[in-house]
Amino acid sequence: MVIDRIEGDYAVVENGDTMIDIPLSELPENVREGDMLVISHGKYIVNNKAADELKDELSARLDNLFKRKNYD
């Protein structure tokens, strides 16, 4: 699950193909857009490692997309 945006007292979270609203009171303090969430023991926690891996993967894809191929 990825936090898409914060709207008022809710985080709008992408969960697969579905968007869900989760009250900020149910999330860890200082969550922000782009944080990845997992549920552990009935509580939401931020998974920073997964978020960093996703950001690196997306960055690499963008680099490959816009990189000019050298055919020399």
PyMOL Python script that loads the backbone (N, CA, C, O; Angstrom):
from pymol import cmd

cmd.read_pdbstr("""\
ATOM      1  N   MET A   1       0.840  -1.164   0.000  1.00  0.00           N
ATOM      2  CA  MET A   1       0.000   0.000   0.000  1.00  0.00           C
ATOM      3  C   MET A   1       0.891   1.235   0.000  1.00  0.00           C
ATOM      4  O   MET A   1       1.886   1.298   0.722  1.00  0.00           O
ATOM      5  N   VAL A   2       0.521   2.213  -0.819  1.00  0.00           N
ATOM      6  CA  VAL A   2       1.321   3.430  -0.926  1.00  0.00           C
ATOM      7  C   VAL A   2       0.431   4.631  -0.642  1.00  0.00           C
ATOM      8  O   VAL A   2      -0.684   4.722  -1.156  1.00  0.00           O
ATOM      9  N   ILE A   3       0.928   5.553   0.180  1.00  0.00           N
ATOM     10  CA  ILE A   3       0.171   6.776   0.444  1.00  0.00           C
ATOM     11  C   ILE A   3       0.267   7.667  -0.786  1.00  0.00           C
ATOM     12  O   ILE A   3       1.347   8.133  -1.151  1.00  0.00           O
ATOM     13  N   ASP A   4      -0.874   7.894  -1.414  1.00  0.00           N
ATOM     14  CA  ASP A   4      -0.952   8.731  -2.602  1.00  0.00           C
ATOM     15  C   ASP A   4      -0.951  10.204  -2.222  1.00  0.00           C
ATOM     16  O   ASP A   4      -0.244  11.014  -2.821  1.00  0.00           O
ATOM     17  N   ARG A   5      -1.755  10.538  -1.218  1.00  0.00           N
ATOM     18  CA  ARG A   5      -1.842  11.929  -0.782  1.00  0.00           C
ATOM     19  C   ARG A   5      -2.503  11.990   0.594  1.00  0.00           C
ATOM     20  O   ARG A   5      -3.134  11.036   1.048  1.00  0.00           O
ATOM     21  N   ILE A   6      -2.336  13.139   1.236  1.00  0.00           N
ATOM     22  CA  ILE A   6      -2.972  13.412   2.516  1.00  0.00           C
ATOM     23  C   ILE A   6      -4.049  14.456   2.259  1.00  0.00           C
ATOM     24  O   ILE A   6      -3.779  15.507   1.676  1.00  0.00           O
ATOM     25  N   GLU A   7      -5.270  14.163   2.695  1.00  0.00           N
ATOM     26  CA  GLU A   7      -6.382  15.101   2.551  1.00  0.00           C
ATOM     27  C   GLU A   7      -7.044  15.264   3.911  1.00  0.00           C
ATOM     28  O   GLU A   7      -7.738  14.367   4.391  1.00  0.00           O
ATOM     29  N   GLY A   8      -6.821  16.417   4.520  1.00  0.00           N
ATOM     30  CA  GLY A   8      -7.411  16.663   5.832  1.00  0.00           C
ATOM     31  C   GLY A   8      -6.916  15.668   6.850  1.00  0.00           C
ATOM     32  O   GLY A   8      -5.714  15.560   7.096  1.00  0.00           O
ATOM     33  N   ASP A   9      -7.847  14.936   7.446  1.00  0.00           N
ATOM     34  CA  ASP A   9      -7.514  13.965   8.491  1.00  0.00           C
ATOM     35  C   ASP A   9      -7.348  12.548   7.954  1.00  0.00           C
ATOM     36  O   ASP A   9      -7.311  11.589   8.724  1.00  0.00           O
ATOM     37  N   TYR A  10      -7.247  12.415   6.609  1.00  0.00           N
ATOM     38  CA  TYR A  10      -7.157  11.095   5.991  1.00  0.00           C
ATOM     39  C   TYR A  10      -5.957  10.990   5.063  1.00  0.00           C
ATOM     40  O   TYR A  10      -5.523  11.973   4.463  1.00  0.00           O
ATOM     41  N   ALA A  11      -5.435   9.779   4.961  1.00  0.00           N
ATOM     42  CA  ALA A  11      -4.440   9.456   3.942  1.00  0.00           C
ATOM     43  C   ALA A  11      -5.179   8.667   2.867  1.00  0.00           C
ATOM     44  O   ALA A  11      -5.883   7.701   3.160  1.00  0.00           O
ATOM     45  N   VAL A  12      -5.010   9.092   1.626  1.00  0.00           N
ATOM     46  CA  VAL A  12      -5.578   8.356   0.507  1.00  0.00           C
ATOM     47  C   VAL A  12      -4.504   7.368   0.070  1.00  0.00           C
ATOM     48  O   VAL A  12      -3.414   7.764  -0.344  1.00  0.00           O
ATOM     49  N   VAL A  13      -4.819   6.090   0.166  1.00  0.00           N
ATOM     50  CA  VAL A  13      -3.837   5.028  -0.006  1.00  0.00           C
ATOM     51  C   VAL A  13      -4.198   4.167  -1.211  1.00  0.00           C
ATOM     52  O   VAL A  13      -5.339   3.734  -1.372  1.00  0.00           O
ATOM     53  N   GLU A  14      -3.192   3.932  -2.054  1.00  0.00           N
ATOM     54  CA  GLU A  14      -3.369   3.028  -3.189  1.00  0.00           C
ATOM     55  C   GLU A  14      -3.097   1.618  -2.706  1.00  0.00           C
ATOM     56  O   GLU A  14      -2.012   1.307  -2.215  1.00  0.00           O
ATOM     57  N   ASN A  15      -4.096   0.780  -2.855  1.00  0.00           N
ATOM     58  CA  ASN A  15      -3.978  -0.620  -2.440  1.00  0.00           C
ATOM     59  C   ASN A  15      -4.323  -1.472  -3.657  1.00  0.00           C
ATOM     60  O   ASN A  15      -5.482  -1.835  -3.862  1.00  0.00           O
ATOM     61  N   GLY A  16      -3.318  -1.785  -4.456  1.00  0.00           N
ATOM     62  CA  GLY A  16      -3.564  -2.484  -5.712  1.00  0.00           C
ATOM     63  C   GLY A  16      -4.255  -1.540  -6.678  1.00  0.00           C
ATOM     64  O   GLY A  16      -3.725  -0.474  -6.994  1.00  0.00           O
ATOM     65  N   ASP A  17      -5.421  -1.919  -7.145  1.00  0.00           N
ATOM     66  CA  ASP A  17      -6.189  -1.087  -8.070  1.00  0.00           C
ATOM     67  C   ASP A  17      -7.222  -0.231  -7.355  1.00  0.00           C
ATOM     68  O   ASP A  17      -8.030   0.438  -8.000  1.00  0.00           O
ATOM     69  N   THR A  18      -7.203  -0.246  -6.033  1.00  0.00           N
ATOM     70  CA  THR A  18      -8.219   0.442  -5.240  1.00  0.00           C
ATOM     71  C   THR A  18      -7.590   1.566  -4.424  1.00  0.00           C
ATOM     72  O   THR A  18      -6.469   1.447  -3.931  1.00  0.00           O
ATOM     73  N   MET A  19      -8.335   2.656  -4.294  1.00  0.00           N
ATOM     74  CA  MET A  19      -7.921   3.751  -3.421  1.00  0.00           C
ATOM     75  C   MET A  19      -8.774   3.684  -2.160  1.00  0.00           C
ATOM     76  O   MET A  19      -9.998   3.580  -2.245  1.00  0.00           O
ATOM     77  N   ILE A  20      -8.143   3.743  -1.003  1.00  0.00           N
ATOM     78  CA  ILE A  20      -8.879   3.720   0.259  1.00  0.00           C
ATOM     79  C   ILE A  20      -8.448   4.907   1.113  1.00  0.00           C
ATOM     80  O   ILE A  20      -7.316   5.381   1.016  1.00  0.00           O
ATOM     81  N   ASP A  21      -9.358   5.372   1.942  1.00  0.00           N
ATOM     82  CA  ASP A  21      -9.074   6.453   2.883  1.00  0.00           C
ATOM     83  C   ASP A  21      -8.818   5.841   4.250  1.00  0.00           C
ATOM     84  O   ASP A  21      -9.632   5.068   4.755  1.00  0.00           O
ATOM     85  N   ILE A  22      -7.691   6.188   4.843  1.00  0.00           N
ATOM     86  CA  ILE A  22      -7.353   5.706   6.174  1.00  0.00           C
ATOM     87  C   ILE A  22      -7.186   6.926   7.075  1.00  0.00           C
ATOM     88  O   ILE A  22      -6.420   7.833   6.749  1.00  0.00           O
ATOM     89  N   PRO A  23      -7.893   6.958   8.205  1.00  0.00           N
ATOM     90  CA  PRO A  23      -7.727   8.077   9.126  1.00  0.00           C
ATOM     91  C   PRO A  23      -6.267   8.205   9.576  1.00  0.00           C
ATOM     92  O   PRO A  23      -5.624   7.208   9.905  1.00  0.00           O
ATOM     93  N   LEU A  24      -5.758   9.424   9.586  1.00  0.00           N
ATOM     94  CA  LEU A  24      -4.375   9.644  10.024  1.00  0.00           C
ATOM     95  C   LEU A  24      -4.160   9.161  11.449  1.00  0.00           C
ATOM     96  O   LEU A  24      -3.045   8.796  11.823  1.00  0.00           O
ATOM     97  N   SER A  25      -5.221   9.158  12.244  1.00  0.00           N
ATOM     98  CA  SER A  25      -5.103   8.692  13.632  1.00  0.00           C
ATOM     99  C   SER A  25      -4.739   7.209  13.709  1.00  0.00           C
ATOM    100  O   SER A  25      -4.277   6.745  14.752  1.00  0.00           O
ATOM    101  N   GLU A  26      -4.940   6.455  12.617  1.00  0.00           N
ATOM    102  CA  GLU A  26      -4.596   5.029  12.594  1.00  0.00           C
ATOM    103  C   GLU A  26      -3.193   4.769  12.038  1.00  0.00           C
ATOM    104  O   GLU A  26      -2.728   3.630  12.016  1.00  0.00           O
ATOM    105  N   LEU A  27      -2.530   5.826  11.593  1.00  0.00           N
ATOM    106  CA  LEU A  27      -1.212   5.686  10.968  1.00  0.00           C
ATOM    107  C   LEU A  27      -0.123   6.231  11.882  1.00  0.00           C
ATOM    108  O   LEU A  27      -0.404   7.019  12.784  1.00  0.00           O
ATOM    109  N   PRO A  28       1.118   5.815  11.652  1.00  0.00           N
ATOM    110  CA  PRO A  28       2.221   6.370  12.440  1.00  0.00           C
ATOM    111  C   PRO A  28       2.330   7.883  12.221  1.00  0.00           C
ATOM    112  O   PRO A  28       1.954   8.402  11.170  1.00  0.00           O
ATOM    113  N   GLU A  29       2.845   8.566  13.224  1.00  0.00           N
ATOM    114  CA  GLU A  29       3.055  10.015  13.097  1.00  0.00           C
ATOM    115  C   GLU A  29       4.030  10.296  11.962  1.00  0.00           C
ATOM    116  O   GLU A  29       4.895   9.477  11.648  1.00  0.00           O
ATOM    117  N   ASN A  30       3.876  11.454  11.361  1.00  0.00           N
ATOM    118  CA  ASN A  30       4.789  11.945  10.318  1.00  0.00           C
ATOM    119  C   ASN A  30       4.780  11.118   9.041  1.00  0.00           C
ATOM    120  O   ASN A  30       5.766  11.132   8.304  1.00  0.00           O
ATOM    121  N   VAL A  31       3.681  10.386   8.750  1.00  0.00           N
ATOM    122  CA  VAL A  31       3.608   9.721   7.452  1.00  0.00           C
ATOM    123  C   VAL A  31       3.518  10.794   6.378  1.00  0.00           C
ATOM    124  O   VAL A  31       3.057  11.907   6.629  1.00  0.00           O
ATOM    125  N   ARG A  32       3.967  10.440   5.172  1.00  0.00           N
ATOM    126  CA  ARG A  32       3.938  11.416   4.087  1.00  0.00           C
ATOM    127  C   ARG A  32       3.628  10.709   2.775  1.00  0.00           C
ATOM    128  O   ARG A  32       3.674   9.483   2.680  1.00  0.00           O
ATOM    129  N   GLU A  33       3.317  11.504   1.781  1.00  0.00           N
ATOM    130  CA  GLU A  33       3.031  10.966   0.460  1.00  0.00           C
ATOM    131  C   GLU A  33       4.216  10.130  -0.017  1.00  0.00           C
ATOM    132  O   GLU A  33       5.373  10.518   0.148  1.00  0.00           O
ATOM    133  N   GLY A  34       3.911   8.989  -0.604  1.00  0.00           N
ATOM    134  CA  GLY A  34       4.950   8.107  -1.119  1.00  0.00           C
ATOM    135  C   GLY A  34       5.386   7.030  -0.147  1.00  0.00           C
ATOM    136  O   GLY A  34       6.048   6.073  -0.549  1.00  0.00           O
ATOM    137  N   ASP A  35       5.027   7.164   1.139  1.00  0.00           N
ATOM    138  CA  ASP A  35       5.379   6.121   2.107  1.00  0.00           C
ATOM    139  C   ASP A  35       4.623   4.844   1.771  1.00  0.00           C
ATOM    140  O   ASP A  35       3.464   4.879   1.357  1.00  0.00           O
ATOM    141  N   MET A  36       5.296   3.723   1.956  1.00  0.00           N
ATOM    142  CA  MET A  36       4.661   2.419   1.773  1.00  0.00           C
ATOM    143  C   MET A  36       4.266   1.897   3.148  1.00  0.00           C
ATOM    144  O   MET A  36       5.024   1.984   4.114  1.00  0.00           O
ATOM    145  N   LEU A  37       3.060   1.355   3.206  1.00  0.00           N
ATOM    146  CA  LEU A  37       2.540   0.846   4.465  1.00  0.00           C
ATOM    147  C   LEU A  37       2.371  -0.663   4.402  1.00  0.00           C
ATOM    148  O   LEU A  37       2.051  -1.229   3.357  1.00  0.00           O
ATOM    149  N   VAL A  38       2.590  -1.292   5.527  1.00  0.00           N
ATOM    150  CA  VAL A  38       2.261  -2.702   5.707  1.00  0.00           C
ATOM    151  C   VAL A  38       1.491  -2.811   7.023  1.00  0.00           C
ATOM    152  O   VAL A  38       1.583  -1.941   7.888  1.00  0.00           O
ATOM    153  N   ILE A  39       0.739  -3.886   7.152  1.00  0.00           N
ATOM    154  CA  ILE A  39       0.016  -4.133   8.392  1.00  0.00           C
ATOM    155  C   ILE A  39       0.756  -5.215   9.154  1.00  0.00           C
ATOM    156  O   ILE A  39       1.008  -6.301   8.632  1.00  0.00           O
ATOM    157  N   SER A  40       1.099  -4.906  10.389  1.00  0.00           N
ATOM    158  CA  SER A  40       1.797  -5.859  11.248  1.00  0.00           C
ATOM    159  C   SER A  40       1.108  -5.877  12.604  1.00  0.00           C
ATOM    160  O   SER A  40       1.001  -4.849  13.272  1.00  0.00           O
ATOM    161  N   HIS A  41       0.653  -7.028  12.994  1.00  0.00           N
ATOM    162  CA  HIS A  41      -0.037  -7.198  14.281  1.00  0.00           C
ATOM    163  C   HIS A  41      -1.215  -6.227  14.407  1.00  0.00           C
ATOM    164  O   HIS A  41      -1.467  -5.671  15.475  1.00  0.00           O
ATOM    165  N   GLY A  42      -1.927  -6.038  13.294  1.00  0.00           N
ATOM    166  CA  GLY A  42      -3.130  -5.201  13.309  1.00  0.00           C
ATOM    167  C   GLY A  42      -2.871  -3.711  13.261  1.00  0.00           C
ATOM    168  O   GLY A  42      -3.806  -2.921  13.397  1.00  0.00           O
ATOM    169  N   LYS A  43      -1.615  -3.302  13.070  1.00  0.00           N
ATOM    170  CA  LYS A  43      -1.283  -1.874  13.015  1.00  0.00           C
ATOM    171  C   LYS A  43      -0.561  -1.572  11.716  1.00  0.00           C
ATOM    172  O   LYS A  43       0.160  -2.409  11.172  1.00  0.00           O
ATOM    173  N   TYR A  44      -0.770  -0.351  11.229  1.00  0.00           N
ATOM    174  CA  TYR A  44      -0.051   0.107  10.041  1.00  0.00           C
ATOM    175  C   TYR A  44       1.352   0.550  10.437  1.00  0.00           C
ATOM    176  O   TYR A  44       1.537   1.265  11.421  1.00  0.00           O
ATOM    177  N   ILE A  45       2.333   0.116   9.658  1.00  0.00           N
ATOM    178  CA  ILE A  45       3.696   0.601   9.860  1.00  0.00           C
ATOM    179  C   ILE A  45       4.256   1.025   8.509  1.00  0.00           C
ATOM    180  O   ILE A  45       3.845   0.511   7.469  1.00  0.00           O
ATOM    181  N   VAL A  46       5.188   1.958   8.530  1.00  0.00           N
ATOM    182  CA  VAL A  46       5.836   2.428   7.315  1.00  0.00           C
ATOM    183  C   VAL A  46       6.971   1.475   6.982  1.00  0.00           C
ATOM    184  O   VAL A  46       7.781   1.136   7.844  1.00  0.00           O
ATOM    185  N   ASN A  47       7.026   1.047   5.731  1.00  0.00           N
ATOM    186  CA  ASN A  47       8.074   0.143   5.269  1.00  0.00           C
ATOM    187  C   ASN A  47       9.039   0.957   4.414  1.00  0.00           C
ATOM    188  O   ASN A  47       8.911   0.988   3.190  1.00  0.00           O
ATOM    189  N   ASN A  48       9.999   1.612   5.048  1.00  0.00           N
ATOM    190  CA  ASN A  48      10.939   2.480   4.345  1.00  0.00           C
ATOM    191  C   ASN A  48      11.808   1.724   3.347  1.00  0.00           C
ATOM    192  O   ASN A  48      12.134   2.257   2.287  1.00  0.00           O
ATOM    193  N   LYS A  49      12.181   0.508   3.665  1.00  0.00           N
ATOM    194  CA  LYS A  49      13.030  -0.267   2.761  1.00  0.00           C
ATOM    195  C   LYS A  49      12.306  -0.518   1.441  1.00  0.00           C
ATOM    196  O   LYS A  49      12.889  -0.345   0.371  1.00  0.00           O
ATOM    197  N   ALA A  50      11.049  -0.922   1.512  1.00  0.00           N
ATOM    198  CA  ALA A  50      10.275  -1.174   0.289  1.00  0.00           C
ATOM    199  C   ALA A  50      10.072   0.109  -0.496  1.00  0.00           C
ATOM    200  O   ALA A  50      10.115   0.097  -1.726  1.00  0.00           O
ATOM    201  N   ALA A  51       9.852   1.217   0.200  1.00  0.00           N
ATOM    202  CA  ALA A  51       9.669   2.503  -0.482  1.00  0.00           C
ATOM    203  C   ALA A  51      10.943   2.905  -1.209  1.00  0.00           C
ATOM    204  O   ALA A  51      10.886   3.371  -2.347  1.00  0.00           O
ATOM    205  N   ASP A  52      12.083   2.730  -0.569  1.00  0.00           N
ATOM    206  CA  ASP A  52      13.363   3.071  -1.211  1.00  0.00           C
ATOM    207  C   ASP A  52      13.622   2.182  -2.423  1.00  0.00           C
ATOM    208  O   ASP A  52      14.112   2.654  -3.449  1.00  0.00           O
ATOM    209  N   GLU A  53      13.293   0.898  -2.306  1.00  0.00           N
ATOM    210  CA  GLU A  53      13.486  -0.014  -3.434  1.00  0.00           C
ATOM    211  C   GLU A  53      12.595   0.372  -4.612  1.00  0.00           C
ATOM    212  O   GLU A  53      13.028   0.328  -5.764  1.00  0.00           O
ATOM    213  N   LEU A  54      11.347   0.752  -4.322  1.00  0.00           N
ATOM    214  CA  LEU A  54      10.437   1.166  -5.387  1.00  0.00           C
ATOM    215  C   LEU A  54      10.925   2.444  -6.053  1.00  0.00           C
ATOM    216  O   LEU A  54      10.886   2.559  -7.278  1.00  0.00           O
ATOM    217  N   LYS A  55      11.381   3.400  -5.261  1.00  0.00           N
ATOM    218  CA  LYS A  55      11.899   4.657  -5.830  1.00  0.00           C
ATOM    219  C   LYS A  55      13.112   4.390  -6.724  1.00  0.00           C
ATOM    220  O   LYS A  55      13.236   4.979  -7.797  1.00  0.00           O
ATOM    221  N   ASP A  56      14.009   3.499  -6.280  1.00  0.00           N
ATOM    222  CA  ASP A  56      15.180   3.156  -7.089  1.00  0.00           C
ATOM    223  C   ASP A  56      14.769   2.477  -8.391  1.00  0.00           C
ATOM    224  O   ASP A  56      15.327   2.762  -9.450  1.00  0.00           O
ATOM    225  N   GLU A  57      13.791   1.579  -8.306  1.00  0.00           N
ATOM    226  CA  GLU A  57      13.319   0.882  -9.499  1.00  0.00           C
ATOM    227  C   GLU A  57      12.692   1.860 -10.499  1.00  0.00           C
ATOM    228  O   GLU A  57      12.961   1.791 -11.698  1.00  0.00           O
ATOM    229  N   LEU A  58      11.866   2.759  -9.999  1.00  0.00           N
ATOM    230  CA  LEU A  58      11.220   3.740 -10.881  1.00  0.00           C
ATOM    231  C   LEU A  58      12.248   4.689 -11.489  1.00  0.00           C
ATOM    232  O   LEU A  58      12.134   5.065 -12.656  1.00  0.00           O
ATOM    233  N   SER A  59      13.237   5.071 -10.716  1.00  0.00           N
ATOM    234  CA  SER A  59      14.301   5.939 -11.228  1.00  0.00           C
ATOM    235  C   SER A  59      15.079   5.239 -12.336  1.00  0.00           C
ATOM    236  O   SER A  59      15.396   5.846 -13.359  1.00  0.00           O
ATOM    237  N   ALA A  60      15.384   3.967 -12.129  1.00  0.00           N
ATOM    238  CA  ALA A  60      16.114   3.205 -13.149  1.00  0.00           C
ATOM    239  C   ALA A  60      15.286   3.069 -14.422  1.00  0.00           C
ATOM    240  O   ALA A  60      15.822   3.164 -15.526  1.00  0.00           O
ATOM    241  N   ARG A  61      13.995   2.851 -14.274  1.00  0.00           N
ATOM    242  CA  ARG A  61      13.121   2.761 -15.449  1.00  0.00           C
ATOM    243  C   ARG A  61      13.108   4.075 -16.224  1.00  0.00           C
ATOM    244  O   ARG A  61      13.174   4.077 -17.454  1.00  0.00           O
ATOM    245  N   LEU A  62      13.023   5.182 -15.508  1.00  0.00           N
ATOM    246  CA  LEU A  62      13.036   6.485 -16.174  1.00  0.00           C
ATOM    247  C   LEU A  62      14.373   6.726 -16.872  1.00  0.00           C
ATOM    248  O   LEU A  62      14.406   7.234 -17.993  1.00  0.00           O
ATOM    249  N   ASP A  63      15.466   6.364 -16.217  1.00  0.00           N
ATOM    250  CA  ASP A  63      16.786   6.506 -16.838  1.00  0.00           C
ATOM    251  C   ASP A  63      16.855   5.707 -18.128  1.00  0.00           C
ATOM    252  O   ASP A  63      17.341   6.203 -19.144  1.00  0.00           O
ATOM    253  N   ASN A  64      16.369   4.470 -18.091  1.00  0.00           N
ATOM    254  CA  ASN A  64      16.393   3.627 -19.288  1.00  0.00           C
ATOM    255  C   ASN A  64      15.476   4.163 -20.374  1.00  0.00           C
ATOM    256  O   ASN A  64      15.789   4.056 -21.560  1.00  0.00           O
ATOM    257  N   LEU A  65      14.372   4.725 -19.988  1.00  0.00           N
ATOM    258  CA  LEU A  65      13.414   5.252 -20.953  1.00  0.00           C
ATOM    259  C   LEU A  65      13.988   6.439 -21.712  1.00  0.00           C
ATOM    260  O   LEU A  65      13.789   6.558 -22.921  1.00  0.00           O
ATOM    261  N   PHE A  66      14.690   7.307 -21.021  1.00  0.00           N
ATOM    262  CA  PHE A  66      15.172   8.542 -21.638  1.00  0.00           C
ATOM    263  C   PHE A  66      16.638   8.496 -22.054  1.00  0.00           C
ATOM    264  O   PHE A  66      17.161   9.459 -22.615  1.00  0.00           O
ATOM    265  N   LYS A  67      17.296   7.377 -21.779  1.00  0.00           N
ATOM    266  CA  LYS A  67      18.703   7.255 -22.146  1.00  0.00           C
ATOM    267  C   LYS A  67      18.811   7.055 -23.665  1.00  0.00           C
ATOM    268  O   LYS A  67      18.091   6.247 -24.252  1.00  0.00           O
ATOM    269  N   ARG A  68      19.712   7.798 -24.271  1.00  0.00           N
ATOM    270  CA  ARG A  68      19.955   7.625 -25.692  1.00  0.00           C
ATOM    271  C   ARG A  68      20.842   6.408 -25.900  1.00  0.00           C
ATOM    272  O   ARG A  68      21.814   6.187 -25.177  1.00  0.00           O
ATOM    273  N   LYS A  69      20.490   5.651 -26.879  1.00  0.00           N
ATOM    274  CA  LYS A  69      21.276   4.480 -27.206  1.00  0.00           C
ATOM    275  C   LYS A  69      22.413   4.897 -28.146  1.00  0.00           C
ATOM    276  O   LYS A  69      22.210   5.640 -29.106  1.00  0.00           O
ATOM    277  N   ASN A  70      23.579   4.408 -27.848  1.00  0.00           N
ATOM    278  CA  ASN A  70      24.743   4.702 -28.656  1.00  0.00           C
ATOM    279  C   ASN A  70      25.067   3.463 -29.492  1.00  0.00           C
ATOM    280  O   ASN A  70      25.454   2.428 -28.947  1.00  0.00           O
ATOM    281  N   TYR A  71      24.914   3.566 -30.781  1.00  0.00           N
ATOM    282  CA  TYR A  71      25.130   2.437 -31.680  1.00  0.00           C
ATOM    283  C   TYR A  71      26.465   2.513 -32.405  1.00  0.00           C
ATOM    284  O   TYR A  71      26.593   1.972 -33.503  1.00  0.00           O
ATOM    285  N   ASP A  72      27.444   3.158 -31.831  1.00  0.00           N
ATOM    286  CA  ASP A  72      28.772   3.256 -32.475  1.00  0.00           C
ATOM    287  C   ASP A  72      29.498   1.951 -32.448  1.00  0.00           C
ATOM    288  O   ASP A  72      30.621   1.859 -32.944  1.00  0.00           O
TER     289      ASP A  72
END
""", "prot")
cmd.dss("prot")
cmd.show_as("cartoon", "prot")
cmd.util.cbc("prot")
cmd.orient("prot")
